[in-house]
Amino acid sequence: MSAPKGIASIRWMRDRPIHTRGGIAKWHDCWDRTSPDSLGTLQDTYLEQLRAHNYSPGTIEGRRDALKTFINWCAARNLTSASQVTQSILEAYQVWLWSYRHPTKGKPLGWSAQRQRISTLRDWFHWMNRKSIIPYDPAIDLVLPRPEKRLPSVSLTIRQIRRLLSIPDTTDPLGIRDRAILELFYTNGLRRAELCNLELQDFNADHGSLHIRLGKGKKDRIIPVGKRAVAWIRSYLKTTRPLLCRDSQETHLFLTGYGGPFNPDVLSRRVSSFMKKAGLAGHGSCHQLRHACATHMLEGGADIRFIQQLLGHEKLETTAIYTTLDIRQLKEVHRKCHPASKMKNDELFSEEMIDYEI
């Protein structure tokens, strides 16, 4: 029998055993930690020091994933201690990263992903050398892959956004919650982790503002919320959240059917399912709405520094990439200045206008 839909699924979800509720099972390594020189032990100590230095959970998790890949690669080659790792071994690992293909999709690692993994190794071995755990740093001469200056994917149009926003069934309380989430993603360009971490106190309906606490780089910011998003969030708080909340001490703004906050991956899958229903399937569903927010604000005449503050970018050059997606001014200059753009309709296909060069 298929699972019930909408708000009717809440009781069904909560009655299921915890081990059948889905999600990704926590991964446990089997690395050797019998000596202080073992790679597993050194990884644990290194990550613990990052926490002590107030690195963000996202940064620590990213470095954990990078080291996990490397240590597993070493384990497959019977390399278990830091003293066994040489520059030539690290260079061989870098070549392996370059040649790696996803086991099911067949896709290679992006250059930015390769840079992140190698950069983490360089920092890790530099830390070991600084702590006199190893006599020299074998990663000091590793060369990072050259970065690519890629443009974001083509932004969703306003018509496509409208189609997406119409997908949640707003006659059902869960549909009201989902519509509020989509509206907030599009109106404010939030990162998915920022939306998951929102608490009740962060939303001020009267002022139409949102307080993002400890965003990327552990930075706070206060941003405005559009009237339409405010209306949907108010509707969610009145009709849906009381049905989902099981603990009066729960402070997160958006709750799942289990009564707790969203996991970013779960939220991505939900938004992705709406995009597929709207015929907009693509990679990075939540980030596509972030791109759409920035692009449509820019097209509407917003100053790029305001967009920088809205998105929470540390550097203006990160925001400036969106200016390359708005080609209206370039098209206008091209229309006025290029000879081919100034032709009359009856001249467009005239052979007399074509200067053949031999």
URKA-V55251 format. One record per residue. N is the residue number from 1. RES is the residue in one small letter. PHI is phi in radians with two decimals (none if undefined). OMEGA is omega in whole degrees, -180 to 180 (none if undefined). Layout:
n:N res:RES phi:PHI omega:OMEGA
n:N res:RES phi:PHI omega:OMEGA
This chain:
n:1 res:m phi:none omega:-179
n:2 res:s phi:-1.27 omega:-179
n:3 res:a phi:-1.25 omega:177
n:4 res:p phi:-1.14 omega:-177
n:5 res:k phi:-1.87 omega:173
n:6 res:g phi:1.11 omega:-176
n:7 res:i phi:-1.12 omega:179
n:8 res:a phi:-1.16 omega:-178
n:9 res:s phi:-1.43 omega:-174
n:10 res:i phi:-1.08 omega:180
n:11 res:r phi:-1.08 omega:179
n:12 res:w phi:-1.08 omega:180
n:13 res:m phi:-1.13 omega:-174
n:14 res:r phi:-1.29 omega:180
n:15 res:d phi:-1.45 omega:-179
n:16 res:r phi:-1.29 omega:175
n:17 res:p phi:-1.06 omega:-176
n:18 res:i phi:-1.01 omega:-176
n:19 res:h phi:-1.27 omega:179
n:20 res:t phi:-1.88 omega:-175
n:21 res:r phi:-1.48 omega:177
n:22 res:g phi:1.49 omega:-177
n:23 res:g phi:1.55 omega:-177
n:24 res:i phi:-1.81 omega:-180
n:25 res:a phi:-1.14 omega:-180
n:26 res:k phi:-1.16 omega:-177
n:27 res:w phi:-1.50 omega:178
n:28 res:h phi:-2.07 omega:179
n:29 res:d phi:-1.49 omega:177
n:30 res:c phi:-2.16 omega:-176
n:31 res:w phi:-1.36 omega:177
n:32 res:d phi:-1.30 omega:177
n:33 res:r phi:-2.22 omega:-176
n:34 res:t phi:-1.39 omega:-179
n:35 res:s phi:-2.27 omega:180
n:36 res:p phi:-1.16 omega:-179
n:37 res:d phi:-1.59 omega:-176
n:38 res:s phi:-1.23 omega:-178
n:39 res:l phi:-1.09 omega:179
n:40 res:g phi:-1.11 omega:179
n:41 res:t phi:-1.12 omega:-179
n:42 res:l phi:-1.18 omega:176
n:43 res:q phi:-1.10 omega:-180
n:44 res:d phi:-1.02 omega:-178
n:45 res:t phi:-1.15 omega:-179
n:46 res:y phi:-1.10 omega:-179
n:47 res:l phi:-1.17 omega:178
n:48 res:e phi:-1.12 omega:179
n:49 res:q phi:-1.22 omega:176
n:50 res:l phi:-1.07 omega:177
n:51 res:r phi:-1.10 omega:-179
n:52 res:a phi:-1.15 omega:179
n:53 res:h phi:-1.63 omega:174
n:54 res:n phi:1.18 omega:171
n:55 res:y phi:-1.23 omega:-177
n:56 res:s phi:-1.23 omega:177
n:57 res:p phi:-0.99 omega:179
n:58 res:g phi:-1.13 omega:178
n:59 res:t phi:-1.12 omega:-180
n:60 res:i phi:-1.11 omega:-180
n:61 res:e phi:-1.15 omega:178
n:62 res:g phi:-1.11 omega:179
n:63 res:r phi:-1.24 omega:176
n:64 res:r phi:-1.07 omega:179
n:65 res:d phi:-1.10 omega:180
n:66 res:a phi:-1.12 omega:-180
n:67 res:l phi:-1.23 omega:178
n:68 res:k phi:-1.05 omega:179
n:69 res:t phi:-1.06 omega:-178
n:70 res:f phi:-1.18 omega:-177
n:71 res:i phi:-1.15 omega:175
n:72 res:n phi:-1.12 omega:177
n:73 res:w phi:-1.09 omega:178
n:74 res:c phi:-1.15 omega:-178
n:75 res:a phi:-1.05 omega:179
n:76 res:a phi:-1.18 omega:-179
n:77 res:r phi:-2.03 omega:178
n:78 res:n phi:1.04 omega:175
n:79 res:l phi:-1.86 omega:-174
n:80 res:t phi:-2.07 omega:-177
n:81 res:s phi:-2.11 omega:-178
n:82 res:a phi:-1.14 omega:-179
n:83 res:s phi:-1.18 omega:178
n:84 res:q phi:-1.43 omega:-175
n:85 res:v phi:-1.49 omega:179
n:86 res:t phi:-2.01 omega:179
n:87 res:q phi:-1.09 omega:-180
n:88 res:s phi:-1.13 omega:177
n:89 res:i phi:-1.16 omega:179
n:90 res:l phi:-1.13 omega:177
n:91 res:e phi:-1.16 omega:176
n:92 res:a phi:-1.13 omega:177
n:93 res:y phi:-1.14 omega:179
n:94 res:q phi:-1.12 omega:176
n:95 res:v phi:-1.13 omega:178
n:96 res:w phi:-1.09 omega:177
n:97 res:l phi:-1.04 omega:-179
n:98 res:w phi:-1.13 omega:-177
n:99 res:s phi:-1.58 omega:-177
n:100 res:y phi:-1.12 omega:175
n:101 res:r phi:-2.27 omega:179
n:102 res:h phi:-1.04 omega:-174
n:103 res:p phi:-1.07 omega:-179
n:104 res:t phi:-1.90 omega:-177
n:105 res:k phi:-1.58 omega:179
n:106 res:g phi:1.27 omega:-177
n:107 res:k phi:-1.61 omega:176
n:108 res:p phi:-1.38 omega:174
n:109 res:l phi:-1.24 omega:176
n:110 res:g phi:-1.16 omega:-179
n:111 res:w phi:-1.10 omega:179
n:112 res:s phi:-1.16 omega:178
n:113 res:a phi:-1.17 omega:178
n:114 res:q phi:-1.14 omega:178
n:115 res:r phi:-1.07 omega:-179
n:116 res:q phi:-1.12 omega:-179
n:117 res:r phi:-1.19 omega:-180
n:118 res:i phi:-1.23 omega:178
n:119 res:s phi:-1.07 omega:177
n:120 res:t phi:-1.11 omega:178
n:121 res:l phi:-1.10 omega:-180
n:122 res:r phi:-1.08 omega:179
n:123 res:d phi:-1.19 omega:-178
n:124 res:w phi:-1.13 omega:-179
n:125 res:f phi:-1.25 omega:174
n:126 res:h phi:-1.12 omega:177
n:127 res:w phi:-1.10 omega:178
n:128 res:m phi:-1.06 omega:-179
n:129 res:n phi:-1.17 omega:179
n:130 res:r phi:-1.14 omega:179
n:131 res:k phi:-1.53 omega:-180
n:132 res:s phi:1.06 omega:176
n:133 res:i phi:-1.37 omega:175
n:134 res:i phi:-2.19 omega:-174
n:135 res:p phi:-1.26 omega:179
n:136 res:y phi:-2.56 omega:-177
n:137 res:d phi:-1.72 omega:-178
n:138 res:p phi:-1.28 omega:-177
n:139 res:a phi:-1.73 omega:-172
n:140 res:i phi:-1.14 omega:-178
n:141 res:d phi:-1.78 omega:177
n:142 res:l phi:-1.16 omega:-178
n:143 res:v phi:-1.78 omega:179
n:144 res:l phi:-1.30 omega:174
n:145 res:p phi:-1.02 omega:179
n:146 res:r phi:-1.14 omega:-180
n:147 res:p phi:-1.25 omega:176
n:148 res:e phi:-1.85 omega:176
n:149 res:k phi:-1.73 omega:-177
n:150 res:r phi:-1.63 omega:175
n:151 res:l phi:-1.43 omega:173
n:152 res:p phi:-1.08 omega:176
n:153 res:s phi:-1.07 omega:-180
n:154 res:v phi:-0.98 omega:-174
n:155 res:s phi:-1.21 omega:173
n:156 res:l phi:-1.12 omega:178
n:157 res:t phi:-1.39 omega:179
n:158 res:i phi:-1.10 omega:178
n:159 res:r phi:-1.12 omega:178
n:160 res:q phi:-1.16 omega:177
n:161 res:i phi:-1.07 omega:179
n:162 res:r phi:-1.06 omega:179
n:163 res:r phi:-1.14 omega:179
n:164 res:l phi:-1.11 omega:-178
n:165 res:l phi:-1.14 omega:-179
n:166 res:s phi:-1.49 omega:-176
n:167 res:i phi:-1.25 omega:-180
n:168 res:p phi:-1.05 omega:179
n:169 res:d phi:-1.41 omega:-175
n:170 res:t phi:-1.39 omega:170
n:171 res:t phi:-1.42 omega:179
n:172 res:d phi:-1.92 omega:-179
n:173 res:p phi:-0.96 omega:179
n:174 res:l phi:-1.16 omega:177
n:175 res:g phi:-1.14 omega:176
n:176 res:i phi:-1.13 omega:177
n:177 res:r phi:-1.07 omega:-177
n:178 res:d phi:-1.15 omega:177
n:179 res:r phi:-1.14 omega:178
n:180 res:a phi:-1.09 omega:179
n:181 res:i phi:-1.12 omega:180
n:182 res:l phi:-1.09 omega:179
n:183 res:e phi:-1.07 omega:-178
n:184 res:l phi:-1.21 omega:176
n:185 res:f phi:-1.02 omega:-176
n:186 res:y phi:-1.30 omega:-177
n:187 res:t phi:-1.22 omega:-172
n:188 res:n phi:-2.03 omega:178
n:189 res:g phi:1.08 omega:-178
n:190 res:l phi:-1.18 omega:167
n:191 res:r phi:-1.31 omega:-175
n:192 res:r phi:-1.11 omega:179
n:193 res:a phi:-1.14 omega:179
n:194 res:e phi:-1.13 omega:179
n:195 res:l phi:-1.18 omega:179
n:196 res:c phi:-1.09 omega:-175
n:197 res:n phi:-1.54 omega:-179
n:198 res:l phi:-1.06 omega:176
n:199 res:e phi:-2.02 omega:-177
n:200 res:l phi:-0.97 omega:-177
n:201 res:q phi:-1.21 omega:-177
n:202 res:d phi:-1.40 omega:-178
n:203 res:f phi:-1.79 omega:178
n:204 res:n phi:-2.00 omega:-176
n:205 res:a phi:-1.18 omega:-178
n:206 res:d phi:-1.14 omega:180
n:207 res:h phi:-1.55 omega:-177
n:208 res:g phi:1.09 omega:-177
n:209 res:s phi:-2.37 omega:-179
n:210 res:l phi:-2.37 omega:179
n:211 res:h phi:-1.80 omega:177
n:212 res:i phi:-1.56 omega:-177
n:213 res:r phi:-1.78 omega:177
n:214 res:l phi:0.91 omega:173
n:215 res:g phi:-1.24 omega:-179
n:216 res:k phi:-1.04 omega:-176
n:217 res:g phi:1.35 omega:-179
n:218 res:k phi:0.99 omega:-180
n:219 res:k phi:-1.94 omega:174
n:220 res:d phi:-1.56 omega:171
n:221 res:r phi:-2.73 omega:176
n:222 res:i phi:-2.01 omega:-175
n:223 res:i phi:-2.29 omega:178
n:224 res:p phi:-1.37 omega:177
n:225 res:v phi:-2.12 omega:-179
n:226 res:g phi:-1.12 omega:-177
n:227 res:k phi:-1.04 omega:-178
n:228 res:r phi:-1.15 omega:178
n:229 res:a phi:-1.15 omega:178
n:230 res:v phi:-1.04 omega:-179
n:231 res:a phi:-1.10 omega:-179
n:232 res:w phi:-1.24 omega:178
n:233 res:i phi:-1.17 omega:177
n:234 res:r phi:-1.05 omega:179
n:235 res:s phi:-1.09 omega:178
n:236 res:y phi:-1.10 omega:-179
n:237 res:l phi:-1.12 omega:-178
n:238 res:k phi:-1.46 omega:-171
n:239 res:t phi:-1.84 omega:-169
n:240 res:t phi:-1.87 omega:-174
n:241 res:r phi:-1.01 omega:177
n:242 res:p phi:-1.05 omega:179
n:243 res:l phi:-1.33 omega:-176
n:244 res:l phi:-1.56 omega:-173
n:245 res:c phi:-1.29 omega:180
n:246 res:r phi:-1.90 omega:-176
n:247 res:d phi:-2.28 omega:-178
n:248 res:s phi:-1.13 omega:179
n:249 res:q phi:-1.55 omega:-180
n:250 res:e phi:-1.22 omega:-174
n:251 res:t phi:-1.95 omega:-179
n:252 res:h phi:-1.17 omega:-177
n:253 res:l phi:-1.23 omega:-178
n:254 res:f phi:-1.78 omega:-176
n:255 res:l phi:-2.06 omega:175
n:256 res:t phi:-1.49 omega:177
n:257 res:g phi:-1.14 omega:178
n:258 res:y phi:-1.51 omega:177
n:259 res:g phi:1.56 omega:179
n:260 res:g phi:-2.07 omega:-180
n:261 res:p phi:-1.24 omega:178
n:262 res:f phi:-1.29 omega:165
n:263 res:n phi:-1.50 omega:-178
n:264 res:p phi:-0.95 omega:180
n:265 res:d phi:-1.19 omega:177
n:266 res:v phi:-1.12 omega:179
n:267 res:l phi:-1.10 omega:179
n:268 res:s phi:-1.07 omega:-180
n:269 res:r phi:-1.13 omega:-180
n:270 res:r phi:-1.20 omega:179
n:271 res:v phi:-1.11 omega:179
n:272 res:s phi:-1.07 omega:179
n:273 res:s phi:-1.13 omega:177
n:274 res:f phi:-1.16 omega:-179
n:275 res:m phi:-1.17 omega:178
n:276 res:k phi:-1.15 omega:178
n:277 res:k phi:-1.12 omega:179
n:278 res:a phi:-1.54 omega:-179
n:279 res:g phi:1.28 omega:-176
n:280 res:l phi:-2.13 omega:-176
n:281 res:a phi:-1.01 omega:179
n:282 res:g phi:-3.04 omega:-177
n:283 res:h phi:-1.40 omega:175
n:284 res:g phi:1.20 omega:-173
n:285 res:s phi:-1.02 omega:-179
n:286 res:c phi:-1.14 omega:-179
n:287 res:h phi:-1.25 omega:176
n:288 res:q phi:-1.10 omega:178
n:289 res:l phi:-1.21 omega:175
n:290 res:r phi:-1.11 omega:177
n:291 res:h phi:-1.08 omega:-179
n:292 res:a phi:-1.09 omega:179
n:293 res:c phi:-1.01 omega:-178
n:294 res:a phi:-1.12 omega:-177
n:295 res:t phi:-1.16 omega:-178
n:296 res:h phi:-1.22 omega:175
n:297 res:m phi:-1.12 omega:180
n:298 res:l phi:-1.12 omega:178
n:299 res:e phi:-1.12 omega:179
n:300 res:g phi:-1.42 omega:176
n:301 res:g phi:1.74 omega:-179
n:302 res:a phi:-1.21 omega:175
n:303 res:d phi:-1.18 omega:-175
n:304 res:i phi:-1.12 omega:180
n:305 res:r phi:-1.25 omega:175
n:306 res:f phi:-1.19 omega:178
n:307 res:i phi:-1.10 omega:176
n:308 res:q phi:-1.02 omega:180
n:309 res:q phi:-1.18 omega:-179
n:310 res:l phi:-1.09 omega:-177
n:311 res:l phi:-1.43 omega:-180
n:312 res:g phi:1.37 omega:177
n:313 res:h phi:-1.41 omega:179
n:314 res:e phi:-1.28 omega:-177
n:315 res:k phi:-1.95 omega:179
n:316 res:l phi:-1.14 omega:-179
n:317 res:e phi:-1.13 omega:176
n:318 res:t phi:-1.17 omega:179
n:319 res:t phi:-1.27 omega:-174
n:320 res:a phi:-1.08 omega:-180
n:321 res:i phi:-1.09 omega:180
n:322 res:y phi:-1.24 omega:178
n:323 res:t phi:-1.15 omega:179
n:324 res:t phi:-1.30 omega:179
n:325 res:l phi:-1.52 omega:179
n:326 res:d phi:-1.72 omega:-173
n:327 res:i phi:-1.82 omega:-177
n:328 res:r phi:-1.07 omega:-179
n:329 res:q phi:-1.16 omega:178
n:330 res:l phi:-1.11 omega:177
n:331 res:k phi:-1.10 omega:-180
n:332 res:e phi:-1.16 omega:177
n:333 res:v phi:-1.11 omega:179
n:334 res:h phi:-1.08 omega:-179
n:335 res:r phi:-1.13 omega:-177
n:336 res:k phi:-1.40 omega:-168
n:337 res:c phi:-1.90 omega:-176
n:338 res:h phi:-1.48 omega:-178
n:339 res:p phi:-0.99 omega:-177
n:340 res:a phi:-1.16 omega:-180
n:341 res:s phi:-1.44 omega:-177
n:342 res:k phi:-1.71 omega:-180
n:343 res:m phi:-1.23 omega:173
n:344 res:k phi:-1.41 omega:-176
n:345 res:n phi:-1.00 omega:-177
n:346 res:d phi:-1.35 omega:179
n:347 res:e phi:-1.77 omega:-171
n:348 res:l phi:-1.06 omega:-175
n:349 res:f phi:-1.99 omega:179
n:350 res:s phi:-1.41 omega:-179
n:351 res:e phi:-1.18 omega:180
n:352 res:e phi:-1.19 omega:-180
n:353 res:m phi:-1.48 omega:-176
n:354 res:i phi:-1.73 omega:179
n:355 res:d phi:-1.70 omega:180
n:356 res:y phi:-1.36 omega:177
n:357 res:e phi:-1.91 omega:-179
n:358 res:i phi:-1.85 omega:none
